[in-house]
Amino acid sequence: MLAREFEAQRPRLTAVAQRMLGSAGEAEDAVQEAWLRLTRQDDRKDNLAAWLTTVVGRICLDMLRARASRREEPMPFTDPPVEAADPEQEALLADSVGLALLVVLESLTPTERLAFVLHDMFAVSFDDIAIVVGRSPAAARQLASRARRRVQAREPETGERPHAVVEAFLAASRGGDLGALLELLDPDVVMRADETAAKLGGRGETRGAEVIAAFFNGRAQGARMTDLAGVPAALVIHGDELKLILSFTVEDGRITVIEAIADPMDLAELHPPR
């Protein structure tokens, strides 16, 4: 009975794991590990599908973090090795998800990728995602939102230079050039702070070029320009400790979204120590 129920869930679990890991072989390993964990459980699960999704998510998250810690390259799809475990499955995965999206997903942190895949691709609630990543539902929502913007930011550019726009913005901020700040910000720009950043004195969400320009006017003295997997960003460091990351979305030559990230776990994933 239990085996039949699990087999009914296997296709969905495999699809979740494939999109999380980018590898059909690793996905099968993750799903098999979930089955082994299920067989070791004594109690009956009221919602087996939700429980299995949570377990597979945690297994994939651990695998992604282990991969990142070893700086492993993701399994290639454009030129798979001759002895690939199952090239047909890899090709099906690449075709169903899209090579471009697979490449972009690899640029996300493990928790961003999990939140984006589970919510945007499989409609898992943020309450359930929060259990997997060990955060609050609000933080899980922010992870998915940030991942979504980073995915959109990695789409092919149309001649604009987002990094140059952010460099100019930081220079204007340091120099107290309010007019330049207003020119570089979209009128409807939004700045979002995670829970940790908001506790440092910011607000969860701020909208409007005038308000945000006034906030940055004369600031950013210690901000250092960087790049997060193709997305322009700035590091705020006090002493030797990274305190804050500002991530920018640029559209049509103007900044439309600023993401303030201060959660220690996110900082470690986004900018691991060298």
N, C-alpha and C positions, 0 to 999 in steps of 0.2 A: 504493500500500500504506500509506504513512504517513498520507495523507489519510483513508483509510478507518478506520484505527486512531484517529485524532484525532476523527473524527465519531462514533465509537462512545462516546468519552468526553465529547463535548460536552454532553449533557443534564445529567450529574452536575456537570461544571465550571460550567455556567451556574447550576445550583441553588446551588452553593457561593458563587459570586460574587454572586448575587441576595441571599442572606441576609447576606452580608458588607456589601454596599453599599446595600441597600434600594432599588435601582433596576434595572429590567430593561435599560434602555438602557446604563447604565454597566457592567452585568454583561456584556453582549455585547461592549463595548469591551475589557474585561479578558480575556475568553476569546479574542478575536481577537488580542490582543497575545501571549497565550500561544502561539497557533498560529504567529505570526511568529517568536517566539523558538525554537520547536521547529524550524522550517525552517532556522534559522541554525546548528543544532547538527550537528556532523560525526559524532559517535559515536552508536551505537545504544543506546537506553535499555533496560536490563534490566527495569525496572518502569515502564512508560510512565505508567500511571495515577497512581502515587505521585509521579513527577516532575512531571506536569502539575498535580496538586493543590498541590504545593509552589510551583510557579511562579505559579499563579493566586492562591494565598494571599499571596505576596509582592507581586504587582501590586495586589491589593485593599488590602493594608496600606499601600502607598505612596499609593494614592488616598485612603484614609481619613485618613492623616496630612496630606496636602496639603489636604484638605477642612477638617480641624481648624485648620490653620495659617491658613487664610483665613477661619475662622469661618463657613463656608458652612452653610446650613440644609439638612437632608436633603430629598430629593424628597418632596413631600406625597403621601399616598395618599387622604386623605379628601376633598380638593378639588383634583384634578390640573389643571394648566393646560390650556387648550383645545388647544394645539398640542403636547401630550405626544407623545413619539416613538412609543410603542406603548401606548396606554391599556389595551388588552386584556391585554397581558402584565403591566402594573402591577397590574391588578385581580386577575389570577390569583395573582401573588406575594402581594398583601395577603391574599387568601383562604386561601392555603396556609400562610402563616406566622402570620397573625393580626395585626390592627392593633395590639393591645395589646403584643404581643411586639416588633413592629417599633419601636414608640416606646421601649420599654425598651432594646432593643439600641442605639439611638442614644445612650443615656446612658452606654454603656460606652466605655472608652478603645479605640483601635484594636487594641492587642494583646490586651486582654481579650475584645473582640468576636471576634477571629480564633480565639483559643483555645477560646472557648465554642462558636462555630459549628462549627468543624472537629471538635472532640471530641464535644460533646453532640448535634449534629445529624447528623454524618456519620461518627462513630466513627473518626476519624483518631487514630493513636497519639500520645502525648506526645513520643516520640522524633522523629517527623516534624514535629510542631508546633514543637518546639524549634529545628529547622533553619530554619523560616520566620521565627520571631521573634528568632533569634540569642541564645537563652538555653539554660540547661540543661533537661533533661526535667523535673526537679523544679520549676524556676521556671515552666515551661509548665503543669504541673499546678496550681500555685498560681494562675496567671492564670485558668485555667478555673474553679477552685473559687471564687475571689473573684468572678468574673463571675456564676457561678450564684447565689451568695448575694445579689449586688446585684439580679439579676433577681427573685429571690424577695422581696427587701425592697421592691421597687417594686409588688408586688401590692397591691390595694386594702386600706386599713387598716380595722380594725373598731373605731373609736372611740379607739384608743390614740394617744398622742402620743410617738413614739420620740425626737424631738429633745429634748423636755422631760426624758425619762428620762436621756438622755446628758448634758444640762446638769447635772442633779442629781448624776449620777455624777462628773463632773469637779469639781463643787463639793465633794463629799464627799472626793474624792481630795486636793484642795488643802488642805482643812481637817483631814485626818487622822481623818475620822469612819469608823472601821472598821465600825461597826454599820450605818450607812447604805449603805456599799459592799456589804455582804452582802445587804441588802434589795433592792438594785437589780440584783444579779447572779443569774441563774438558777443553781440548784445545780450543774448540769452544764455551765456556761459553758466555752467553749474559747477560748483566745487563740493565734493563729497568727502567727508572724513569718516574713517572707520571708528569703532567704539573707543579704541585707545587714543586716537588722535583727538576725538571730541572731548575726552576727559582732560586733555592738555590745555584746554581753553578755547578750542574751536567749536564749530557747530556741525551737526550731522550733515546738513545740506544748506548751501548758500547759493542764491541765484542772482544773476544780473551783473553786467560788466562794471557798473559804477561801484557797487559794493565790493566786488572782488578786487578791482583795481585799487581801491582805497586800502583794502586789507594788505595787499602786497607792496604798496608804495613805501619805499625806503627799507623794505625787508630783504630777505634772501641773501644777506651778506655772506653767510657761510654755505650757501647752496652750491653744489657742484654738479655740473651737467654730466649725465651718463646716458646709457642706452640699455633698455630692458627688452632683449629679444626683438629689436627693431622699433620699439616704442620709445620716444623721447621722455626722459625723466630727470629728476634732480635729487641728489642725496643731501640730507641735512645731518651733519656730523658734529657732535659736541665732544671735544677731547678726542678720544679714539673710538667712541661709541656711535654707531649709526642710530639716530633717533627717529628719522622720518624719511619717507620716500614720497616724492610728488611725481605722479604719472600724468602725462598730458595727451589729450586727443586733439588733433589739429585737422580742421576741415576748411578748404578754400582759403588757406592762408591765415586762419584765425583759430585761436584756442576755444574749443567748445566744452571740454570737460577737464577738470583737474581733480585727481584722486589723491587724497592725503592718507598715507598708509603708515601706521605706527605700531600695529600689533607685532610683538616680537617674533611670533611664529612666521608671519608673512614676511617680515624683514629678512629673516634667516633664509627663507625659500627664494625670495626675489633677488637678494644680494648676498649669497653665501660667502663667508670669509675665504680669502685666497690663501 
